């Protein structure tokens, strides 16, 4: 029998693979951008996001298991999926369009979606909402970093 966590984890993994949409020439554009001096943790960012996506999948699993298959639960799964798509789109879209402004908009949209999702999920499960906290804490850091990079690279806005 396929468990809910397997399906949700699989969908999370497949959507996260969307970062492979980056082209080498786009990546090179991003590599040459100036970064804030305080951005010393950049090598850890992929591991941080992996943990955040795992926590988000855990949150979605808890919500699904509370009321599996209901219309409300399916709508919430759609919101989880939208949040992940917006989050995953950040890097490929920023690089492909060579626009830090797009990255800031996507990052800010993710923050708003994440807060909304956490508020909706809270009455269903405090644990599910708590598992969204890493996203709610980290996503604004990424959004602020991108905004700060616009100040350092105005030609890349």
DSSP file (Angstrom, degrees, kcal/mol; ACC not computed):
  #  RESIDUE AA STRUCTURE BP1 BP2  ACC     N-H-->O    O-->H-N    N-H-->O    O-->H-N    TCO  KAPPA ALPHA  PHI   PSI    X-CA   Y-CA   Z-CA
    1    1 A X              0   0    0      0, 0.0     2,-0.5     0, 0.0     0, 0.0   0.000 360.0 360.0 360.0 135.3    0.0    0.0    0.0
    2    2 A X        -     0   0    0      4,-0.0     2,-0.1     2,-0.0     0, 0.0  -0.717 360.0-142.0 -84.6 124.6    1.3    3.4   -0.9
    3    3 A X    >>  -     0   0    0     -2,-0.5     4,-1.6     1,-0.1     3,-0.5  -0.470  18.6-116.6 -84.2 156.1    1.3    5.7    2.1
    4    4 A X  H 3> S+     0   0    0      1,-0.2     4,-2.8     2,-0.2     5,-0.3   0.882 114.6  56.9 -60.2 -39.6    0.4    9.4    2.0
    5    5 A X  H 3> S+     0   0    0      1,-0.2     4,-2.3     2,-0.2    -1,-0.2   0.823 104.5  53.7 -64.1 -29.8    3.9   10.5    3.0
    6    6 A X  H <> S+     0   0    0     -3,-0.5     4,-2.3     2,-0.2    -1,-0.2   0.926 112.1  42.9 -68.7 -44.4    5.4    8.5    0.0
    7    7 A X  H  X S+     0   0    0     -4,-1.6     4,-2.7     2,-0.2     5,-0.2   0.950 118.0  44.7 -66.6 -49.1    3.1   10.3   -2.5
    8    8 A X  H  X S+     0   0    0     -4,-2.8     4,-2.5     1,-0.2    -2,-0.2   0.915 115.1  48.6 -63.6 -43.1    3.6   13.8   -0.9
    9    9 A X  H  X S+     0   0    0     -4,-2.3     4,-2.4    -5,-0.3    -1,-0.2   0.896 111.9  50.2 -62.3 -40.2    7.4   13.2   -0.6
   10   10 A X  H  X S+     0   0    0     -4,-2.3     4,-2.7     2,-0.2    -2,-0.2   0.919 111.2  47.1 -64.7 -44.3    7.5   12.0   -4.2
   11   11 A X  H  X S+     0   0    0     -4,-2.7     4,-2.7     2,-0.2     5,-0.3   0.920 111.9  51.6 -63.2 -42.7    5.6   15.0   -5.5
   12   12 A X  H  X S+     0   0    0     -4,-2.5     4,-2.2    -5,-0.2    -2,-0.2   0.926 111.9  46.7 -58.7 -45.4    7.9   17.3   -3.4
   13   13 A X  H  X S+     0   0    0     -4,-2.4     4,-1.3     2,-0.2    -2,-0.2   0.923 112.1  49.5 -63.7 -45.7   11.0   15.7   -4.9
   14   14 A X  H  < S+     0   0    0     -4,-2.7     3,-0.4     1,-0.2    -2,-0.2   0.916 112.8  46.6 -62.5 -43.9    9.7   15.9   -8.5
   15   15 A X  H >< S+     0   0    0     -4,-2.7     3,-2.2     1,-0.2    -1,-0.2   0.906 107.5  57.6 -64.9 -39.9    8.8   19.5   -8.2
   16   16 A X  H >< S+     0   0    0     -4,-2.2     3,-1.5     1,-0.3    -1,-0.2   0.785  92.4  69.8 -62.1 -26.0   12.1   20.3   -6.6
   17   17 A X  G >< S+     0   0    0     -4,-1.3     3,-2.4    -3,-0.4    -1,-0.3   0.601  72.7  92.0 -66.6  -8.7   13.8   18.9   -9.7
   18   18 A X  G X   +     0   0    0     -3,-2.2     3,-1.7     1,-0.3    -1,-0.3   0.699  66.9  76.3 -58.5 -18.9   12.5   22.0  -11.5
   19   19 A X  G X  S+     0   0    0     -3,-1.5     3,-1.3     1,-0.3    -1,-0.3   0.677  75.5  76.6 -68.0 -14.3   15.8   23.6  -10.6
   20   20 A X  G <  S+     0   0    0     -3,-2.4    -1,-0.3     1,-0.3    -2,-0.2   0.557  71.8  85.1 -71.4  -4.3   17.4   21.5  -13.4
   21   21 A X  G <   +     0   0    0     -3,-1.7    -1,-0.3    -4,-0.1     2,-0.2   0.475  66.0 111.1 -74.2   0.3   15.7   24.0  -15.8
   22   22 A X    <   -     0   0    0     -3,-1.3     2,-0.3     4,-0.0    70,-0.1  -0.547  61.7-144.1 -76.7 139.7   18.8   26.2  -15.3
   23   23 A X    >>  -     0   0    0     -2,-0.2     4,-2.4    69,-0.1     3,-0.6  -0.784  20.4-118.5-100.2 148.0   21.0   26.6  -18.3
   24   24 A X  H 3> S+     0   0    0     -2,-0.3     4,-2.2     1,-0.2     5,-0.2   0.874 114.6  52.1 -54.0 -40.4   24.8   26.9  -17.9
   25   25 A X  H 3> S+     0   0    0      1,-0.2     4,-1.3     2,-0.2    -1,-0.2   0.856 109.7  50.1 -68.1 -31.1   25.0   30.4  -19.4
   26   26 A X  H <> S+     0   0    0     -3,-0.6     4,-1.8     2,-0.2    -1,-0.2   0.912 109.0  51.8 -68.2 -41.8   22.3   31.5  -17.0
   27   27 A X  H  X S+     0   0    0     -4,-2.4     4,-2.2     1,-0.2    -2,-0.2   0.893 105.6  55.0 -61.7 -40.0   24.2   30.1  -14.1
   28   28 A X  H  X S+     0   0    0     -4,-2.2     4,-1.4     1,-0.2    -1,-0.2   0.870 103.7  55.3 -63.1 -36.2   27.3   31.9  -15.1
   29   29 A X  H  < S+     0   0    0     -4,-1.3     3,-0.3     1,-0.2     4,-0.3   0.941 110.3  46.0 -58.8 -46.4   25.4   35.2  -15.1
   30   30 A X  H >< S+     0   0    0     -4,-1.8     3,-1.2     1,-0.2    -2,-0.2   0.852 106.3  58.4 -66.6 -35.4   24.4   34.5  -11.5
   31   31 A X  H 3< S+     0   0    0     -4,-2.2    -1,-0.2     1,-0.2    -2,-0.2   0.843 103.5  53.6 -62.9 -33.7   27.9   33.5  -10.4
   32   32 A X  T 3< S+     0   0    0     -4,-1.4    -1,-0.2    -3,-0.3    -2,-0.2   0.486  84.3 108.7 -84.6  -2.1   29.3   36.9  -11.5
   33   33 A X  S <  S-     0   0    0     -3,-1.2     2,-0.2    -4,-0.3   120,-0.1  -0.475  75.5-112.6 -73.6 145.2   26.8   38.9   -9.4
   34   34 A X        -     0   0    0    115,-0.2     2,-0.3    -2,-0.1   118,-0.2  -0.545  33.9-156.7 -74.4 143.8   28.1   40.8   -6.3
   35   35 A X        -     0   0    0     -2,-0.2   111,-0.1   117,-0.1   110,-0.0  -0.857  26.8 -89.6-120.6 155.2   26.8   39.4   -3.1
   36   36 A X    >   -     0   0    0     -2,-0.3     3,-1.8   109,-0.2   113,-0.1  -0.331  35.5-122.6 -60.9 146.0   26.5   41.0    0.4
   37   37 A X  T 3  S+     0   0    0      1,-0.3    -1,-0.1     3,-0.0    -2,-0.0   0.804 110.6  59.9 -59.5 -29.9   29.6   40.6    2.5
   38   38 A X  T 3  S+     0   0    0      1,-0.2     2,-2.1     2,-0.1     3,-0.3   0.518  75.5  99.3 -78.9  -3.8   27.5   38.9    5.2
   39   39 A X    <   +     0   0    0     -3,-1.8     3,-0.4     1,-0.2    -1,-0.2  -0.452  38.1 134.1 -84.1  68.1   26.4   36.1    2.9
   40   40 A X        +     0   0    0     -2,-2.1     3,-0.3     1,-0.2    -1,-0.2   0.555  60.0  64.5 -92.0 -10.3   29.0   33.6    4.2
   41   41 A X    >>  +     0   0    0     -3,-0.3     3,-1.7     1,-0.2     4,-0.5   0.244  63.0 116.4 -98.4  11.9   26.6   30.7    4.4
   42   42 A X  G >4  +     0   0    0     -3,-0.4     3,-1.4     1,-0.3     4,-0.4   0.837  69.8  58.6 -54.7 -39.1   25.8   30.4    0.7
   43   43 A X  G 34 S+     0   0    0     -3,-0.3     3,-0.3     1,-0.3     4,-0.3   0.780 104.4  53.3 -62.8 -22.9   27.3   26.9    0.4
   44   44 A X  G <> S+     0   0    0     -3,-1.7     4,-2.3     1,-0.2     3,-0.5   0.599  82.7  92.2 -84.4 -11.1   24.8   25.6    3.0
   45   45 A X  H <X S+     0   0    0     -3,-1.4     4,-2.7    -4,-0.5     5,-0.2   0.869  81.7  52.5 -58.1 -43.6   21.7   27.0    1.2
   46   46 A X  H  > S+     0   0    0     -4,-0.4     4,-1.8    -3,-0.3    -1,-0.2   0.895 112.5  46.4 -60.5 -36.5   20.9   23.8   -0.8
   47   47 A X  H  > S+     0   0    0     -3,-0.5     4,-2.1    -4,-0.3    -2,-0.2   0.884 111.2  52.0 -70.7 -38.3   21.0   21.8    2.4
   48   48 A X  H  X S+     0   0    0     -4,-2.3     4,-2.1     1,-0.2    -2,-0.2   0.938 111.3  46.6 -61.7 -47.0   18.9   24.3    4.2
   49   49 A X  H  X S+     0   0    0     -4,-2.7     4,-2.8     1,-0.2     5,-0.2   0.849 108.2  56.5 -66.8 -33.1   16.2   24.2    1.4
   50   50 A X  H  X S+     0   0    0     -4,-1.8     4,-2.1    -5,-0.2    -1,-0.2   0.933 109.8  45.4 -61.4 -44.6   16.3   20.4    1.4
   51   51 A X  H  X S+     0   0    0     -4,-2.1     4,-2.3     2,-0.2    -2,-0.2   0.892 112.6  51.4 -65.0 -39.0   15.4   20.4    5.1
   52   52 A X  H  X S+     0   0    0     -4,-2.1     4,-2.4     2,-0.2    -2,-0.2   0.917 110.4  47.9 -65.3 -43.6   12.7   23.1    4.5
   53   53 A X  H  X S+     0   0    0     -4,-2.8     4,-2.4     2,-0.2    -1,-0.2   0.888 111.0  51.7 -64.8 -37.7   11.1   21.1    1.7
   54   54 A X  H  X S+     0   0    0     -4,-2.1     4,-2.2    -5,-0.2    -2,-0.2   0.914 110.7  47.9 -64.0 -42.0   11.2   17.9    3.9
   55   55 A X  H  X S+     0   0    0     -4,-2.3     4,-2.4     2,-0.2    -2,-0.2   0.904 111.0  51.4 -64.7 -40.6    9.5   19.8    6.7
   56   56 A X  H  X S+     0   0    0     -4,-2.4     4,-2.6     2,-0.2    -2,-0.2   0.900 109.3  49.9 -62.5 -41.1    6.9   21.2    4.3
   57   57 A X  H  X S+     0   0    0     -4,-2.4     4,-2.3     2,-0.2    -1,-0.2   0.890 110.1  51.4 -64.5 -38.4    6.2   17.7    3.0
   58   58 A X  H  X S+     0   0    0     -4,-2.2     4,-2.2     2,-0.2    -2,-0.2   0.911 109.6  50.0 -62.8 -41.6    5.8   16.5    6.6
   59   59 A X  H  X S+     0   0    0     -4,-2.4     4,-2.2     1,-0.2    -2,-0.2   0.935 110.8  48.5 -60.9 -47.5    3.3   19.4    7.2
   60   60 A X  H  X S+     0   0    0     -4,-2.6     4,-2.8     1,-0.2    -1,-0.2   0.879 109.5  53.6 -61.8 -38.1    1.3   18.4    4.1
   61   61 A X  H  X S+     0   0    0     -4,-2.3     4,-2.7     2,-0.2    -1,-0.2   0.919 108.0  49.5 -63.6 -43.7    1.3   14.8    5.2
   62   62 A X  H  X S+     0   0    0     -4,-2.2     4,-1.2     2,-0.2    -2,-0.2   0.934 112.8  47.5 -60.3 -45.7   -0.1   15.7    8.6
   63   63 A X  H >X S+     0   0    0     -4,-2.2     4,-1.0     1,-0.2     3,-0.5   0.928 112.8  48.8 -62.3 -45.5   -2.8   17.8    7.0
   64   64 A X  H >< S+     0   0    0     -4,-2.8     3,-0.7     1,-0.2    -1,-0.2   0.930 109.5  52.1 -59.6 -46.0   -3.7   15.1    4.5
   65   65 A X  H 3< S+     0   0    0     -4,-2.7     3,-0.4     1,-0.2    -1,-0.2   0.716 101.0  62.5 -67.7 -20.4   -3.9   12.4    7.2
   66   66 A X  H << S+     0   0    0     -4,-1.2    -1,-0.2    -3,-0.5    -2,-0.2   0.862 130.6   0.3 -70.9 -35.5   -6.3   14.5    9.3
   67   67 A X  S X< S-     0   0    0     -4,-1.0     3,-1.5    -3,-0.7     6,-0.3  -0.438  84.3-158.4-153.1  68.0   -9.0   14.5    6.5
   68   68 A X  T 3  S+     0   0    0     -3,-0.4    -3,-0.1     1,-0.2    -4,-0.1  -0.242  70.7   1.6 -62.1 132.4   -7.8   12.4    3.6
   69   69 A X  T 3  S+     0   0    0      1,-0.2    -1,-0.2     2,-0.1    -4,-0.1   0.378  88.5 137.4  81.9  -3.8   -9.5   13.1    0.2
   70   70 A X    <>  -     0   0    0     -3,-1.5     4,-2.5    -6,-0.2    -1,-0.2  -0.342  65.8-115.5 -72.7 159.7  -11.8   15.8    1.2
   71   71 A X  H  > S+     0   0    0      1,-0.2     4,-2.5     2,-0.2     5,-0.2   0.918 117.3  52.8 -59.7 -43.9  -12.3   18.8   -1.0
   72   72 A X  H  > S+     0   0    0      1,-0.2     4,-2.1     2,-0.2    -1,-0.2   0.912 110.0  47.8 -59.3 -43.1  -10.8   21.1    1.6
   73   73 A X  H  > S+     0   0    0     -6,-0.3     4,-2.5     2,-0.2    -1,-0.2   0.906 110.3  51.4 -67.2 -41.0   -7.7   18.9    2.0
   74   74 A X  H  X S+     0   0    0     -4,-2.5     4,-2.0     2,-0.2    -1,-0.2   0.901 109.6  50.9 -61.5 -39.8   -7.2   18.7   -1.8
   75   75 A X  H  X S+     0   0    0     -4,-2.5     4,-1.8     1,-0.2    -1,-0.2   0.903 110.1  49.5 -63.9 -40.2   -7.4   22.5   -2.0
   76   76 A X  H  X S+     0   0    0     -4,-2.1     4,-2.6     2,-0.2    -2,-0.2   0.895 107.7  53.5 -65.6 -38.8   -4.8   22.7    0.8
   77   77 A X  H  X S+     0   0    0     -4,-2.5     4,-2.6     1,-0.2    -1,-0.2   0.889 107.1  53.2 -61.9 -37.2   -2.6   20.3   -1.1
   78   78 A X  H  X S+     0   0    0     -4,-2.0     4,-2.6     2,-0.2    -1,-0.2   0.882 108.5  49.3 -62.4 -38.0   -2.9   22.6   -4.1
   79   79 A X  H  X S+     0   0    0     -4,-1.8     4,-2.4     2,-0.2    -2,-0.2   0.901 110.3  49.7 -69.3 -41.1   -1.8   25.5   -1.9
   80   80 A X  H  X S+     0   0    0     -4,-2.6     4,-2.2     2,-0.2    -2,-0.2   0.934 112.9  48.3 -58.8 -45.1    1.2   23.5   -0.7
   81   81 A X  H  X S+     0   0    0     -4,-2.6     4,-2.7     1,-0.2    -2,-0.2   0.918 110.2  50.5 -63.1 -44.6    2.0   22.7   -4.3
   82   82 A X  H  X S+     0   0    0     -4,-2.6     4,-2.7     1,-0.2     5,-0.2   0.918 109.4  51.8 -59.4 -43.7    1.7   26.3   -5.4
   83   83 A X  H  X S+     0   0    0     -4,-2.4     4,-2.1     1,-0.2    -1,-0.2   0.917 111.8  46.2 -60.2 -43.3    4.0   27.4   -2.6
   84   84 A X  H  X S+     0   0    0     -4,-2.2     4,-3.1     2,-0.2     5,-0.2   0.912 111.7  50.9 -68.0 -40.4    6.6   24.8   -3.7
   85   85 A X  H  X S+     0   0    0     -4,-2.7     4,-2.3     2,-0.2    -2,-0.2   0.931 111.5  47.5 -62.1 -45.4    6.4   25.8   -7.3
   86   86 A X  H  X S+     0   0    0     -4,-2.7     4,-0.7     2,-0.2    -1,-0.2   0.910 115.1  47.0 -61.0 -41.8    6.8   29.5   -6.5
   87   87 A X  H >< S+     0   0    0     -4,-2.1     3,-0.7    -5,-0.2     4,-0.4   0.928 114.4  44.8 -66.4 -46.1    9.8   28.6   -4.3
   88   88 A X  H 3X S+     0   0    0     -4,-3.1     4,-0.8     1,-0.2     3,-0.4   0.826 107.3  60.2 -69.0 -30.9   11.4   26.3   -6.8
   89   89 A X  H 3X S+     0   0    0     -4,-2.3     4,-2.5    -5,-0.2     5,-0.4   0.715  84.6  84.8 -68.9 -19.7   10.8   28.8   -9.7
   90   90 A X  H <X S+     0   0    0     -3,-0.7     4,-2.2    -4,-0.7     5,-0.2   0.916  93.5  37.1 -50.5 -56.2   12.9   31.4   -7.9
   91   91 A X  H  > S+     0   0    0     -4,-0.4     4,-2.7    -3,-0.4     5,-0.3   0.968 119.4  44.2 -69.4 -53.8   16.3   30.4   -9.1
   92   92 A X  H  X S+     0   0    0     -4,-0.8     4,-3.0     1,-0.2     5,-0.3   0.908 118.4  44.8 -59.7 -39.4   15.6   29.3  -12.7
   93   93 A X  H  X S+     0   0    0     -4,-2.5     4,-2.4     2,-0.2     6,-0.2   0.914 113.5  49.2 -70.4 -41.6   13.4   32.3  -13.4
   94   94 A X  H  X>S+     0   0    0     -4,-2.2     5,-1.9    -5,-0.4     4,-0.5   0.934 119.0  39.3 -61.1 -45.6   15.8   34.8  -11.8
   95   95 A X  H  <5S+     0   0    0     -4,-2.7     3,-0.3    -5,-0.2    -2,-0.2   0.928 116.4  48.4 -72.2 -45.5   18.7   33.4  -13.8
   96   96 A X  H  <5S+     0   0    0     -4,-3.0    -2,-0.2    -5,-0.3    -3,-0.2   0.912 120.9  36.8 -63.8 -41.4   16.8   32.8  -17.1
   97   97 A X  H  <5S-     0   0    0     -4,-2.4    -1,-0.2    -5,-0.3    -2,-0.2   0.515 102.2-134.6 -87.3  -4.8   15.3   36.3  -17.1
   98   98 A X  T  <5 +     0   0    0     -4,-0.5     2,-0.4    -3,-0.3    -3,-0.2   0.939  61.4 131.9  50.1  53.1   18.5   37.8  -15.6
   99   99 A X     >< -     0   0    0     -5,-1.9     4,-1.4    -6,-0.2    58,-0.2  -0.907  45.0-173.7-142.7 108.7   16.4   39.8  -13.1
  100  100 A X  H  > S+     0   0    0     56,-2.9     4,-2.4    -2,-0.4    57,-0.2   0.774  91.9  64.5 -68.0 -25.4   16.9   40.0   -9.4
  101  101 A X  H  > S+     0   0    0     55,-0.4     4,-2.5    56,-0.3    -1,-0.2   0.915 100.2  50.4 -63.4 -42.3   13.6   41.9   -9.3
  102  102 A X  H  > S+     0   0    0      1,-0.2     4,-2.9     2,-0.2     5,-0.2   0.919 110.2  51.1 -60.1 -43.2   11.8   38.8  -10.5
  103  103 A X  H  X S+     0   0    0     -4,-1.4     4,-2.8     1,-0.2    -2,-0.2   0.901 109.8  48.9 -60.5 -41.6   13.6   36.8   -7.7
  104  104 A X  H  X S+     0   0    0     -4,-2.4     4,-2.7     2,-0.2    -1,-0.2   0.903 112.1  48.6 -65.4 -40.7   12.5   39.4   -5.1
  105  105 A X  H  X S+     0   0    0     -4,-2.5     4,-2.5     2,-0.2    -2,-0.2   0.931 113.9  45.8 -65.5 -45.5    8.9   39.2   -6.4
  106  106 A X  H  X S+     0   0    0     -4,-2.9     4,-2.3     2,-0.2    -2,-0.2   0.917 114.0  49.3 -63.5 -42.1    8.9   35.4   -6.3
  107  107 A X  H  X S+     0   0    0     -4,-2.8     4,-2.1    -5,-0.2    -2,-0.2   0.928 112.7  46.7 -62.1 -45.2   10.5   35.4   -2.9
  108  108 A X  H  X S+     0   0    0     -4,-2.7     4,-2.3     1,-0.2    -1,-0.2   0.882 110.7  52.7 -64.2 -38.4    8.0   37.9   -1.5
  109  109 A X  H  X S+     0   0    0     -4,-2.5     4,-2.8     1,-0.2    -1,-0.2   0.901 108.2  51.5 -62.8 -40.4    5.1   35.9   -3.0
  110  110 A X  H  X S+     0   0    0     -4,-2.3     4,-2.9     2,-0.2    -2,-0.2   0.899 107.9  51.6 -62.7 -41.0    6.4   32.8   -1.3
  111  111 A X  H  X S+     0   0    0     -4,-2.1     4,-2.5     2,-0.2     5,-0.2   0.943 112.3  45.8 -60.4 -47.3    6.6   34.6    2.0
  112  112 A X  H  X S+     0   0    0     -4,-2.3     4,-2.4     1,-0.2    -2,-0.2   0.929 115.0  46.7 -63.3 -46.1    2.9   35.7    1.6
  113  113 A X  H  X S+     0   0    0     -4,-2.8     4,-2.9     1,-0.2    -1,-0.2   0.908 112.2  51.7 -61.6 -41.8    1.8   32.3    0.5
  114  114 A X  H  X S+     0   0    0     -4,-2.9     4,-2.5     2,-0.2    -2,-0.2   0.910 110.6  46.7 -63.0 -43.7    3.7   30.6    3.3
  115  115 A X  H  X S+     0   0    0     -4,-2.5     4,-2.3     2,-0.2    -1,-0.2   0.930 113.9  48.8 -63.4 -45.2    2.2   32.8    6.0
  116  116 A X  H  X S+     0   0    0     -4,-2.4     4,-2.1    -5,-0.2    -2,-0.2   0.922 112.1  48.3 -60.8 -44.4   -1.3   32.3    4.5
  117  117 A X  H  X S+     0   0    0     -4,-2.9     4,-2.7     1,-0.2     5,-0.2   0.925 110.8  50.7 -62.8 -44.5   -0.8   28.5    4.4
  118  118 A X  H  X S+     0   0    0     -4,-2.5     4,-2.0     1,-0.2    -1,-0.2   0.903 110.6  49.4 -61.0 -41.0    0.4   28.4    8.0
  119  119 A X  H  X S+     0   0    0     -4,-2.3     4,-0.6     1,-0.2    -1,-0.2   0.877 114.0  45.7 -66.1 -37.0   -2.6   30.5    9.2
  120  120 A X  H  < S+     0   0    0     -4,-2.1     4,-0.4    -5,-0.2     3,-0.3   0.884 116.1  45.6 -71.7 -38.0   -5.0   28.2    7.4
  121  121 A X  H >X S+     0   0    0     -4,-2.7     4,-2.5     1,-0.2     3,-1.2   0.790  92.8  81.5 -76.8 -29.0   -3.2   25.0    8.6
  122  122 A X  H 3< S+     0   0    0     -4,-2.0    -1,-0.2     1,-0.3     7,-0.1   0.869  92.2  47.0 -48.9 -49.3   -2.9   26.1   12.3
  123  123 A X  T 3< S+     0   0    0     -4,-0.6    -1,-0.3    -3,-0.3     3,-0.2   0.790 113.5  50.4 -66.9 -23.6   -6.5   25.2   13.3
  124  124 A X  T <4 S-     0   0    0     -3,-1.2     2,-0.3    -4,-0.4    -2,-0.2   0.917 133.4 -10.9 -77.6 -44.6   -6.1   21.8   11.6
  125  125 A X     X  -     0   0    0     -4,-2.5     4,-2.0     1,-0.1    -1,-0.3  -0.865  46.1-156.3-160.6 121.2   -2.8   20.9   13.2
  126  126 A X  H  > S+     0   0    0     -2,-0.3     4,-2.6     1,-0.2     5,-0.1   0.866 102.1  54.4 -62.8 -36.4   -0.4   22.9   15.3
  127  127 A X  H  > S+     0   0    0      2,-0.2     4,-2.1     1,-0.2    -1,-0.2   0.912 106.1  51.0 -64.5 -42.7    2.4   20.5   14.3
  128  128 A X  H  4 S+     0   0    0      1,-0.2     4,-0.4     2,-0.2    -1,-0.2   0.908 112.8  46.2 -62.0 -41.3    1.7   21.0   10.6
  129  129 A X  H >< S+     0   0    0     -4,-2.0     3,-1.3    -8,-0.2     4,-0.4   0.903 109.9  54.2 -66.6 -40.7    1.9   24.7   11.1
  130  130 A X  H >< S+     0   0    0     -4,-2.6     3,-1.4     1,-0.3     4,-0.4   0.856 101.0  59.5 -62.3 -35.0    5.1   24.4   13.2
  131  131 A X  T 3< S+     0   0    0     -4,-2.1     4,-0.3     1,-0.3    -1,-0.3   0.661  99.9  57.7 -69.6 -14.0    6.7   22.4   10.3
  132  132 A X  T <> S+     0   0    0     -3,-1.3     4,-2.4    -4,-0.4     3,-0.4   0.574  82.7  88.4 -86.9 -11.1    6.1   25.4    8.1
  133  133 A X  H <> S+     0   0    0     -3,-1.4     4,-2.3    -4,-0.4     5,-0.3   0.882  80.6  56.8 -58.1 -41.6    8.2   27.6   10.5
  134  134 A X  H  > S+     0   0    0     -4,-0.4     4,-2.5    -3,-0.2     5,-0.3   0.918 110.7  45.5 -57.0 -39.8   11.5   26.9    8.8
  135  135 A X  H  > S+     0   0    0     -3,-0.4     4,-2.7    -4,-0.3     5,-0.3   0.934 112.3  50.8 -64.2 -45.6   10.1   28.2    5.6
  136  136 A X  H  < S+     0   0    0     -4,-2.4     4,-0.4     1,-0.2    -1,-0.2   0.783 116.5  41.2 -66.1 -26.7    8.6   31.2    7.3
  137  137 A X  H  < S+     0   0    0     -4,-2.3     4,-0.5    -5,-0.2    -1,-0.2   0.858 122.1  37.6 -86.0 -38.7   11.9   32.0    8.9
  138  138 A X  H >X S+     0   0    0     -4,-2.5     4,-1.9    -5,-0.3     3,-0.7   0.880 103.7  65.3 -84.8 -39.2   14.2   31.3    6.0
  139  139 A X  H 3X S+     0   0    0     -4,-2.7     4,-2.4    -5,-0.3     5,-0.2   0.876 100.4  51.6 -57.2 -42.0   12.3   32.5    3.0
  140  140 A X  H 3> S+     0   0    0     -4,-0.4     4,-2.8    -5,-0.3    -1,-0.3   0.846 106.3  56.7 -63.7 -29.4   12.4   36.2    4.1
  141  141 A X  H <> S+     0   0    0     -3,-0.7     4,-2.5    -4,-0.5    -2,-0.2   0.943 109.5  44.7 -64.2 -46.2   16.1   35.9    4.4
  142  142 A X  H  X S+     0   0    0     -4,-1.9     4,-2.2     2,-0.2    -2,-0.2   0.896 114.0  49.5 -63.3 -40.7   16.4   34.8    0.8
  143  143 A X  H  X S+     0   0    0     -4,-2.4     4,-2.3    -5,-0.2    -2,-0.2   0.925 112.5  47.0 -65.2 -44.3   14.1   37.5   -0.3
  144  144 A X  H  X S+     0   0    0     -4,-2.8     4,-2.9     2,-0.2    -2,-0.2   0.905 110.1  53.9 -63.7 -40.8   16.0   40.1    1.6
  145  145 A X  H  X S+     0   0    0     -4,-2.5     4,-2.1     2,-0.2    -1,-0.2   0.914 109.1  48.4 -59.6 -43.2   19.3   38.8    0.2
  146  146 A X  H  X S+     0   0    0     -4,-2.2     4,-1.4     2,-0.2    -1,-0.2   0.915 111.7  49.1 -64.5 -42.7   18.0   39.1   -3.3
  147  147 A X  H  X S+     0   0    0     -4,-2.3     4,-1.2     1,-0.2     3,-0.4   0.918 110.5  51.1 -61.2 -42.9   16.8   42.7   -2.7
  148  148 A X  H  X S+     0   0    0     -4,-2.9     4,-1.3     1,-0.2    -1,-0.2   0.866 105.2  56.7 -62.8 -36.2   20.2   43.5   -1.2
  149  149 A X  H  X S+     0   0    0     -4,-2.1     4,-1.9     1,-0.2    -1,-0.2   0.812  99.0  60.2 -66.6 -29.1   21.8   42.1   -4.3
  150  150 A X  H  < S+     0   0    0     -4,-1.4    -1,-0.2    -3,-0.4    -2,-0.2   0.903 103.0  52.0 -62.1 -39.3   19.8   44.5   -6.4
  151  151 A X  H  < S+     0   0    0     -4,-1.2     3,-0.4     1,-0.2    -1,-0.2   0.855 115.1  41.6 -64.9 -34.1   21.5   47.3   -4.5
  152  152 A X  H  < S+     0   0    0     -4,-1.3    -1,-0.2     1,-0.2    -2,-0.2   0.695 127.1  32.3 -84.9 -20.6   24.9   45.8   -5.3
  153  153 A X    ><  +     0   0    0     -4,-1.9     3,-2.5    -5,-0.1    -1,-0.2  -0.528  64.9 165.4-134.4  65.5   24.1   45.0   -8.9
  154  154 A X  G >  S+     0   0    0     -3,-0.4     3,-1.3     1,-0.3    -1,-0.1   0.781  76.7  62.0 -59.4 -26.2   21.6   47.6  -10.1
  155  155 A X  G 3  S+     0   0    0      1,-0.2    -1,-0.3     2,-0.1    -5,-0.1   0.673 101.4  54.0 -70.9 -15.2   22.2   46.6  -13.8
  156  156 A X  G <         0   0    0     -3,-2.5   -56,-2.9    -6,-0.2   -55,-0.4   0.305 360.0 360.0-100.9   7.2   20.8   43.1  -12.8
  157  157 A X    <         0   0    0     -3,-1.3   -56,-0.3   -58,-0.2    -1,-0.2   0.528 360.0 360.0 -65.5 360.0   17.5   44.5  -11.4
